[in-house]
Amino acid sequence: MNQNPLRTMGQQFSRRSWAEPWKIKMVEPIHTTTKEERERAIREAGYNTFLLRSEDVYIDLLTDSGTNAMSDRQWAGIMLGDEAYAGSRNFYRLEATMQKYYGYRHLVPTHQGRGAEHLISKVAIQPGQYVPGNMYFTTTRLHQELAGGIFQDVIIDEAHDPGNLHPFKGNVDIAKLDAVLKKAGGAQNIAYISVAGTVNMAGGQPISMANIRDVRAWCDKHGVRFFLDVTRLAENAFFIQEREQGYRNKSIREIVKEFCSYTDGAWMSAKKDALVNIGGWLAVNDDTLFDNLRNLVVVYEGLHTYGGMAGRDMEAVAIGIEESMEDDHMRARIGQVYYLGELLLNWNIPIVQPIGGHGIFLNAKKIYEHIPQNQFPAQMLAAQLYLDSGIRSMERGIVSAGRDPETGDHRYPKLDLVRLTIPRRVYTQAHMDVVAEAVKYVYDNRASTRGLTMVYEPRDLRFFQARFEPVA
Ligand code: PLI
């Protein structure tokens, strides 16, 4: 049996049964497909789950981004959309909600997270400056690089080890920050510190409050700005509540507000925590920075009071932020992720531990030990899961990591994973049982599975559109 001490933390769920704090008012039919249909579909998709048609998918765990079920309050809010070009009432509501829950002074709306990443990177990075971050996220790093920044990973080593049970694998290693400062030859050559909570590519792993305070102190000492990706910060707050001394009796709301108070600004893809299908924003405290961002948002996104969102979208985001901060919502949300993870751990299937916030990450490198990393084991594992049962997952390994801009070689990440991402309020426990059994089947039949070759490779964010064929 697994000896993970953090698994016992999940037992606040298993001692007595818990249930979701909602009931279902509307349903969307989903369909199963035949094995022959799936074989054709995945071949036509070039063994890339991003290229499947959603109609050919049974249970869609590609992402938790924009795939959430909105509440009746959010749908009612949609009807309150003020679709004025300028000064929509929904913008002011969103601004007030962001200020209340995240605590920043100025709001810049964007169409989604990467719109915000684009603006902050363009405004706050000078070509040649370093941008330290706690592991990379695909779009975040790309925008930093497109702005001329040099990304530097400063996450603790434990984050790169899928079996390491550190409770806060998203933490920044301060010694690595010191090393970047030295390499940069001074703080003037560091654009800002870019931290995300939770850390998506590490398996949805959280950062501790103690660590964020340490990073703030480091930034104050050296005069470096500090920006935060709050896309899944409410989930990060759940782990702080669960694991960090002094926070057991604090609410998700209080923890999020304190966390943000140590940073100078933030961006959010509202498509995750905030329980909507589209939307995003950027928020900062500094007046001059805000002015620069407001100048740029009208060029790339839309007027500074809508930034690419419809009025109704902004209303739904505002309500979604409020709902995301409810403790019982978050307990059920992460409780469902724990439920799936526990099933797999009980069968000794290798997953990233501790179980993270938004999904279960299968350790493809371990499962397909016989497939070399340059034959894309995680890409093949995702394809096999689809072939078995129509479950769609996502590669988060060598394909996602892309190529090193200097050498042109593949980046070879230590983590080669398949992400089973759980949309919020969408699937039931029975769906999770079906998923677990499919993973077990594919795992039990791992020995006969071969790798893939890449036959088409896009230049940027190649994982979205790359195509593969099984090796001969
Ligand atoms: O997909 P966007 O453009 O709304 O947001 C980009 C983005 C920024 N930060 C983080 C931590 C993300 O996870 C993120 C998007 N994530 C996706 C699409 C995902 O499937 O995880």
Boltz pocket constraint, residues with backbone or C-beta under 6 A from the ligand:
constraints:
  - pocket:
      binder: B
      contacts: [[A, 62], [A, 63], [A, 64], [A, 65], [A, 112], [A, 113], [A, 114], [A, 115], [A, 137], [A, 139], [A, 140], [A, 196], [A, 198], [A, 200], [A, 229], [A, 231], [A, 232], [A, 268], [A, 269], [A, 270], [A, 271], [A, 279], [A, 280]]
      max_distance: 6.0
